[in-house]
Structure formats: structure tokens, C-alpha cells
């Protein structure tokens, strides 16, 4: 009776142990397999305009990397308000200032995937991402995104259409 219980238990334990040892992967990160030095964004939003106030910044980085994300909002001078219906001139960036909207830091876990939600302010937004891996290598990425209200875009196109009809 003892042999009937112990022998199958030993065989099952050996099979489970060998099974995990066969499929265990050497200590290589996803970022290294992708030939990415420090990190890679999943979707680069740089230079885009969006109607969505909430965006998710996501990507891959080596395990243990420290990511710092800083969000800035561009506040134009009073006569060139982002919230006004009139269009700002091309040199509007000279006539305003970047305001710190938020900052967060976190460490990349074992999955080597990160995702962080960002709430955009109306107008121009700048998202600065700094990734520092375990070896001390630093990589910076800057994303410029403009959040536009749908009704402002509709009003802009209506004014163009009405101007052409006159």
C-alpha cells in the first residue's frame, strides 16, 4: 500500500518539477529581445490632436526601470486664450508658458509592460517621459498632444463653410 501511494507521488512531483525547468527562460528581458535599449512606447501620440480627454501612455521597459512622467499644459497669454473661439497665431508658444499639470513615478514590474492614464487639459499638452534602467542609462521621450473640444472644431468648420457660401 505504501508503494502505491509514494511511487505515484514521486513521479508526479518529478514531472511537475521537470516541466517547469524545461520551460523556464533564461534571465532575458522583453526589451532586450526586442533590441530596445531602454524602453519602447506602444503608441506614440506625438504631434496628434484628439477629442479624448483621457489618454493612456503605455509601452515596454526592462524590469526594475524607473519611469517618471511629467505632464505640462500650455497656458497662452490672456489675449490668446486656448479656451477662446479665435485661432491663436503661429508664435503663440512664445506668448505663454508651460504649466506643470502633474508628475508621477513608478517602477516597471516583472511583466515589463507599463501603462499610465493621463488627463489632458484643453489645448496643448506636453508629456515628458524619463526612463532610467537598472544600469543607470537614461532615455527621454517628449510627446506633444493637443486636446480639442468637438464643438470648437465643429464651429470652426461651420464658420469656414458659411464664409464660402457668402
N, C-alpha and C positions, 0 to 999 in steps of 0.2 A: 504494500500500500504506500509505503514511504517513497519508493522508487517511482510510482505512478504520479505522485504529486511534485516531487523535487525535479525529476528529469524534464517534464514539460515546462516548469517554471524557469529552469536554467536555459532551456532552448529559446523560450520566448524572450527572456532578458537579453540573451546574446543577439538575437535577431534585431531587437529594438536598438541596442547599442551600436551594432554594426550598421544598421540602416541610417542612423543619424551621422555616423562617422563618414560614411561613403558620400553623403550629400552635403557635408559641411564644406563651406567655401573658404579659401584662404583669406587672410585679412586684406582684402582689396575693397576700396570704396567705389560707389557708383560713379562718383565724379572722376576717379582715375580710369575706370573702364570706359568712360565717355571721352577720355582725353581732355578733360576740362581742368585747368589748373586750380582754380579755387571754387567757382560756382557758375551756375547757368540759370538764367531766368526761363521759365516755361513759356511765358507770353510777354513779349516786350511791347509795352504800351507807349513807348517814347514817341512824341510828336502827334499823338492822336487827340481827337475831340470826342467826347462821349456825353450821352444823356444820362448815364448811370452814375449816381452819386457815390455808390459803394463799389469799390474795385478790390480784387484780391491779387496781391503780389505773391507769386509762387515760383518755385524753382528747386534746384538740387544743389547741394553743397556737401562737402566732406563732413563726416560725423565729428562733432566737437567744435565745429567752426562757430564763431560768434558773429551774429548778424546784427547790425544796428541800422535801423530805418528811420530817417528823419523826413518829415513832410512839411513843406513850406507852401504858403499861399501868397500870391502876388496881389498886393493892395495898391491900386493906382491912386494918384492924387485925386482930390475931390472933383475937379473938373473933368476927369476921365474915369469915372467910376465903372467898375466891371459890371455892376448891377444895373447901370443905366441902359436905356434902349439904344443910345447912339454908339456908333462904332468908334473904337479907340484908334489913334494914329499908330503908324508903324514904330515910332520912337517912344511908345507908351512905357516900355520897360525902363527907360531912362527916368521917366517921371513917376516913379512909385518905389515901393520897397517890398522885399520878400519878408513875410512874417512867419515865424515858427508856429506851425499848427500842431505838431505832435512828434514825439520821439519814443521809440521802443527798441529794446534789445532782447535777444534770446539766443539760445544755443541749439544747434541742429542736432537732432536725436539720431537714433540707430537707423531709422528709415532713410536718412539722408535726403529727405524731402521737407521743404518748408512752405508754408502758406500763411499770409498775414493779411487781414482785411484792412482797407484804408478808406476813410471817408473824405471825399473831395469837397472843397469849397467852390462856390460859383466862380468861374473864371480860370485863370492859370494856376496850376499846381505843379510843384517840383518835388519829386521823391528821390532822396539821396540814400543809396544803399551801400553800406560798407561791410565787407565780409573779411574776417580775419581767421585764417585757419590755424591749426594747432602748431604749425611750424613758424607762425608769425607773419606769413605772407598776407598782404592786404590787397584787395581789389575793390575799386569803387565803381559804382554804376549810377548814373543820373537819368531819371525818367521825367519828362515833361508831359503833362496831361492837362487838357482843358475841359472843364465841366461846363456844359451849356444847358440851359433850360430849354425844353422843347418849344414852349410858347415864344421864346425870344427868336428862335430860328424860324418858326412859322411867321412871326411878324416881319422878320427881315425879308423873307421870300415874298410875302404879300406886298410889302412896300415896293419891291422891285417889279413885280407883276403889275401893280397899279400904276407905277411910273411909266412903264412901257405902253400901257393902254391909253394914256393921256395924249 
